[in-house]
């Protein structure tokens, strides 16, 4: 599997931050395994991102005493930043990275890189969620991992099963093409890379791995989860706006027929509609509080709903139901306003009932009642948008076949 050009076949980057406790034993073990089991030329790079303990000293010593081990250091934190820097400077054919704790059994390393060295695939990842994977970790981490990857597949329309496993490899030419479009420099880095690759028609190879949880892991699960959710929203917005040139990447590197992104699944539509709804509700509440003083409750409610309705319909058209282009955009906006009027009637009725029961209700009470009414109106909006305004019409191959003229002899 050594590349025909005679250069370096594989560079494995191990990003580290304050890993003095395990660094020497892990790198020694990895180097020993590669020496005995990896038939291709290889190199290990310890990528330190602003460690403050003895990690730099240990890494420098390892690079001096172990063959094919190098050390680089950045003065800024970020696992993604460390990988970006090391991968960009590499001259290897295949680039990989492993978590320093070596939670993944190293026996999976040769099958991880083999399809990349042969040119069969573009990216290769280990998955802890495969049927034949063997994983040892607590129920909390298992639940979080499965929930995150389920959410990722449903909302981002991707098919890889495990975005977070610290055991991945990529062809160098693919990395050079994708890295400029990856914005995150933290834990979301490789997830963003995989989303762009998948949506650009690249081939992602998965292998099941044996994985043992590191009890000393210092990953802030809550903060990482929040950062990942923000990253998903940002990447989704970039894809919708065309900021990421997936068609151009496919034209250069893609190997499978790229199919225009279809409508999200029902579950995906619900999640996307919820995200748009949350943003619209927050905007409505802010506008209502700003307008209630000068205009009064009913007028403020109407104006706030009207100002958010147009933006809400446009966002749902593109983001929730995957509709692009100018076709029927005016009709759908008019229909969206009809839905808005129905929603307004629900919220207005709630205010009318409140004022009949409590004529001197405070603005915060009005806001509470309106928010509850908006929940009901939101459910109604989703049903009408999905089944009426943005109804999916039959335009596929089967529909076109019905209009084809019959020619020639019948098929026997």
C-alpha positions in Angstrom: 0.0 0.0 0.0 3.0 2.3 -0.2 2.2 5.1 -2.6 3.7 4.7 -6.1 5.4 8.1 -6.0 7.6 6.8 -3.2 6.7 9.5 -0.7 5.1 9.4 2.8 2.0 7.3 2.8 0.4 8.1 6.2 0.7 10.9 8.7 -1.1 10.4 12.0 -1.8 13.6 14.0 -2.4 13.3 17.7 -3.8 16.6 19.0 -3.0 17.2 22.7 -3.7 19.7 25.4 -2.3 19.1 28.9 -1.8 15.4 28.4 1.4 14.9 30.4 -0.1 11.8 32.2 -0.7 9.7 29.1 1.3 11.2 26.3 4.6 9.2 26.6 2.9 5.8 27.0 0.4 6.4 24.2 2.9 7.7 21.6 5.3 4.9 22.5 2.5 2.3 22.1 1.3 3.8 18.8 4.8 4.0 17.3 5.5 0.4 18.3 2.2 -0.8 16.7 2.9 1.1 13.5 6.5 -0.3 13.3 5.2 -3.9 13.6 1.9 -3.8 11.8 1.8 -0.9 9.2 3.3 -1.9 5.9 3.2 1.7 4.5 5.5 4.5 5.3 4.2 6.5 8.3 4.8 9.4 10.6 3.3 10.5 13.9 2.9 14.2 14.6 2.1 15.4 18.2 0.1 18.6 17.7 0.2 20.5 20.9 -2.4 23.3 21.2 -1.3 25.6 24.0 -0.6 23.1 26.7 0.4 24.6 30.1 1.8 21.5 31.8 4.8 19.3 30.9 3.2 18.2 27.6 5.6 20.3 25.4 8.7 18.9 27.2 7.6 15.3 26.9 6.5 15.8 23.2 9.9 17.3 22.3 11.7 14.5 24.0 9.6 11.8 22.2 10.3 13.5 18.8 14.0 13.3 19.5 14.2 9.7 20.7 11.5 8.0 18.6 11.9 7.4 14.9 9.2 9.0 12.6 7.8 11.1 15.5 7.5 14.8 15.1 6.3 17.6 17.4 4.5 20.9 16.6 3.0 23.5 18.9 0.4 26.2 18.6 -0.1 29.0 21.1 -3.9 28.8 20.7 -6.3 26.2 22.0 -8.5 24.1 19.7 -8.4 20.5 18.6 -9.6 21.5 15.1 -7.0 24.3 14.9 -4.3 21.8 15.7 -5.5 19.3 13.1 -5.9 22.1 10.5 -2.4 23.3 11.1 -0.8 19.8 11.0 -2.7 18.5 8.0 -2.1 21.7 6.0 1.7 21.3 6.5 1.8 17.6 5.7 3.1 16.0 2.5 1.6 12.6 3.2 -0.9 10.9 0.9 -3.3 10.1 3.7 -3.9 12.2 6.9 -5.3 10.7 10.0 -5.9 11.6 13.6 -6.3 9.6 16.9 -7.3 10.7 20.4 -4.3 10.6 22.6 -6.0 8.3 25.1 -6.1 5.6 22.3 -9.6 4.6 23.3 -10.0 3.0 19.9 -8.3 -0.4 19.4 -5.3 0.2 17.1 -6.1 -3.0 15.2 -8.7 -0.9 13.3 -6.0 1.4 12.0 -4.9 -0.6 8.9 -8.5 -1.1 7.7 -9.2 2.6 8.4 -6.5 3.9 6.0 -6.5 1.1 3.4 -9.4 2.4 1.3 -7.8 5.8 1.2 -4.4 4.6 0.2 -5.9 2.5 -2.6 -8.0 5.5 -3.8 -11.3 3.7 -3.2 -12.7 6.3 -0.7 -12.2 9.9 0.2 -12.7 9.8 4.0 -12.6 7.0 6.5 -14.1 7.0 10.0 -14.4 4.7 12.9 -17.9 4.2 14.2 -18.9 3.1 17.7 -22.5 2.8 16.7 -22.2 0.0 14.2 -23.8 -3.4 14.9 -20.5 -5.1 15.3 -18.8 -2.4 17.2 -17.8 -3.2 20.8 -18.0 -0.2 23.1 -17.4 0.2 26.8 -18.8 3.4 28.2 -21.4 4.7 30.7 -25.1 5.1 29.9 -24.9 8.9 30.0 -22.3 9.2 27.3 -23.9 6.4 25.2 -27.3 8.3 25.3 -25.7 11.6 24.5 -23.7 10.2 21.6 -26.6 8.3 20.0 -29.0 11.3 20.5 -26.5 13.7 18.9 -25.8 11.5 15.9 -29.5 10.8 15.4 -30.2 14.5 15.5 -27.3 15.2 13.0 -28.6 12.6 10.5 -32.2 13.8 10.7 -31.5 17.5 10.4 -28.4 17.6 8.1 -29.4 14.8 5.7 -26.2 12.8 6.2 -25.7 9.1 6.4 -22.5 8.5 8.4 -23.3 7.1 11.8 -20.7 8.5 14.2 -19.4 12.0 13.8 -17.6 12.2 17.1 -15.4 9.2 17.2 -11.7 10.3 17.5 -10.5 7.9 14.8 -10.6 9.4 11.3 -8.6 9.6 8.1 -8.8 11.6 4.9 -6.9 11.8 1.6 -4.6 14.8 1.5 -6.0 16.1 -1.7 -9.5 16.0 -0.3 -8.4 17.7 2.9 -6.8 20.6 0.9 -10.1 21.1 -0.9 -12.4 20.9 2.1 -10.4 22.7 4.9 -10.9 26.2 3.6 -14.6 25.8 4.0 -14.5 24.4 7.6 -14.9 27.3 10.0 -14.8 25.6 13.4 -11.5 25.1 15.2 -12.8 23.2 18.2 -14.6 19.9 18.8 -17.1 20.5 15.9 -14.3 20.6 13.4 -14.5 17.0 12.1 -18.3 16.9 12.2 -18.3 20.0 9.9 -15.8 18.4 7.7 -17.9 15.3 7.3 -21.1 17.2 6.6 -19.4 19.2 3.8 -17.9 16.0 2.4 -21.2 14.1 2.5 -23.2 16.9 0.9 -20.5 17.3 -1.8 -20.9 13.7 -2.9 -17.6 12.3 -1.5 -17.3 8.7 -0.4 -17.1 8.2 3.3 -16.0 4.7 4.5 -17.0 3.5 7.9 -15.5 0.7 10.0 -16.8 -0.7 13.3 -14.3 -0.2 16.1 -13.7 -1.5 19.6 -13.7 1.4 21.9 -13.2 1.9 25.7 -14.2 5.1 27.4 -11.5 7.2 29.0 -12.5 7.7 32.6 -10.2 10.7 32.8 -11.8 12.5 29.9 -12.0 16.3 30.5 -14.3 17.1 27.7 -17.1 19.5 28.9 -20.0 17.6 27.6 -22.6 20.3 28.1 -20.6 23.1 26.5 -19.5 20.8 23.7 -23.1 19.9 23.0 -24.1 23.5 22.9 -21.2 24.4 20.5 -22.2 21.4 18.3 -25.8 22.6 18.0 -24.7 26.1 17.2 -22.3 24.6 14.6 -25.1 22.6 13.0 -27.3 25.7 12.7 -24.4 27.7 11.2 -23.5 24.9 8.6 -27.1 24.4 7.7 -27.4 28.2 7.0 -24.2 28.2 4.9 -25.5 25.3 2.8 -28.9 26.9 2.3 -27.3 30.2 1.2 -24.8 28.5 -1.1 -21.8 29.7 0.9 -20.2 26.3 0.7 -19.6 25.4 -2.9 -20.7 21.7 -2.8 -21.4 21.6 -6.5 -17.9 22.8 -7.3 -16.3 20.3 -4.9 -18.4 17.5 -6.4 -17.3 18.5 -9.9 -13.6 18.3 -8.8 -13.7 15.3 -6.4 -17.1 13.7 -6.4 -17.4 10.0 -7.4 -21.1 9.2 -7.0 -24.0 10.8 -8.9 -25.0 13.8 -6.8 -28.7 14.1 -6.2 -30.3 17.4 -5.5 -31.1 17.6 -1.8 -34.6 16.4 -1.3 -37.1 17.5 1.3 -36.1 16.7 4.8 -37.8 13.7 6.5 -40.9 14.4 8.6 -38.8 14.3 11.8 -36.3 16.7 10.2 -39.1 19.0 9.2 -40.4 19.1 12.7 -37.0 19.9 14.1 -36.3 22.6 11.6 -39.8 24.1 12.0 -39.1 24.1 15.8 -35.9 26.0 15.3 -37.6 28.6 13.1 -40.5 28.7 15.5 -38.2 29.4 18.5 -36.5 32.3 16.6 -39.9 33.7 15.5 -41.3 33.5 19.0 -38.4 35.3 20.5 -38.6 38.0 17.8 -42.4 38.2 18.3 -42.0 38.6 22.1 -39.4 41.3 21.7 -41.4 43.2 19.1 -44.6 43.0 21.2 -42.9 44.4 24.3 -41.5 47.2 22.1 -44.8 48.0 20.4 -47.3 47.4 23.3 -46.7 50.8 24.8 -47.3 53.1 21.9 -49.9 51.0 20.1 -51.8 49.0 22.7 -52.1 45.2 23.2 -54.2 44.2 20.1 -52.3 46.4 17.7 -48.9 45.4 19.0 -49.9 41.8 18.7 -51.0 42.2 15.1 -47.9 44.2 14.1 -45.5 41.8 15.8 -47.1 38.8 14.2 -47.2 40.5 10.7 -43.5 41.5 10.9 -42.5 38.0 11.9 -44.9 36.2 9.5 -43.1 37.1 6.2 -39.7 36.1 7.5 -41.1 32.9 9.1 -42.7 31.8 5.9 -39.5 32.5 3.9 -37.4 30.6 6.4 -39.7 27.6 6.5 -39.9 27.5 2.7 -36.1 27.1 2.4 -34.9 25.6 5.6 -37.8 23.4 6.8 -39.3 22.2 3.5 -36.2 22.5 1.3 -37.8 24.6 -1.4 -35.6 26.9 -3.5 -36.1 29.1 -6.5 -38.7 31.7 -7.4 -41.5 29.3 -8.5 -44.7 30.0 -6.6 -42.9 32.2 -4.1 -45.6 34.9 -4.3 -48.4 32.4 -4.0 -46.8 30.7 -1.1 -46.3 34.0 0.7 -50.0 34.9 0.2 -50.9 31.5 1.6 -48.5 32.0 4.4 -50.3 35.3 5.3 -53.6 33.4 5.3 -52.1 31.0 7.8 -50.8 34.1 9.7 -54.3 35.5 9.9 -55.6 32.2 11.3 -52.8 32.3 13.9 -53.6 35.9 14.7 -57.2 35.0 15.3 -56.2 32.5 17.8 -53.8 34.8 19.7 -56.3 37.7 19.5 -59.1 35.6 20.9 -56.8 34.7 23.8 -56.2 38.4 24.5 -60.0 39.1 24.2 -60.8 36.4 26.7 -58.1 37.6 29.1 -59.3 41.2 29.0 -62.9 40.0 29.6 -61.8 38.1 32.7 -59.1 40.6 33.8 -59.5 44.0 32.3 -56.4 45.4 34.0 -54.0 42.5 33.2 -50.4 43.5 33.3 -48.2 43.3 30.1 -46.3 40.3 31.4 -49.5 38.4 32.0 -50.6 39.3 28.4 -47.3 38.1 27.1 -47.7 34.8 29.0 -51.2 34.2 27.6 -50.0 35.2 24.1 -47.1 32.8 24.3 -49.4 29.9 25.2 -51.7 30.8 22.4 -48.7 31.0 20.1 -47.9 27.3 20.9 -51.3 26.3 19.7 -51.1 28.5 16.7 -47.6 27.1 15.9 -49.0 23.5 15.7 -51.7 24.7 13.4 -49.1 26.6 11.2 -47.0 23.5 10.8 -49.9 21.4 9.6 -51.1 24.0 7.2 -47.6 24.8 5.8 -46.8 21.1 5.3 -50.2 20.0 3.8 -51.2 23.1 2.0 -48.7 25.9 1.4 -45.6 23.7 0.8 -47.4 20.5 -0.2 -45.0 18.1 -2.0 -46.4 17.5 -5.5 -45.7 14.5 -7.7 -43.1 15.5 -10.2 -40.8 12.5 -10.4 -40.0 10.0 -13.1 -43.1 8.0 -12.5 -45.3 11.0 -13.2 -43.5 11.8 -16.4 -43.8 8.2 -17.6 -47.6 8.7 -17.6 -47.3 11.3 -20.3 -44.9 9.5 -22.6 -46.4 8.3 -26.0 -46.5 4.6 -26.6 -44.1 3.6 -29.4 -42.8 0.4 -30.8 -43.8 -3.1 -29.8 -45.1 -4.0 -26.4 -42.7 -5.6 -23.9 -43.2 -9.3 -23.6 
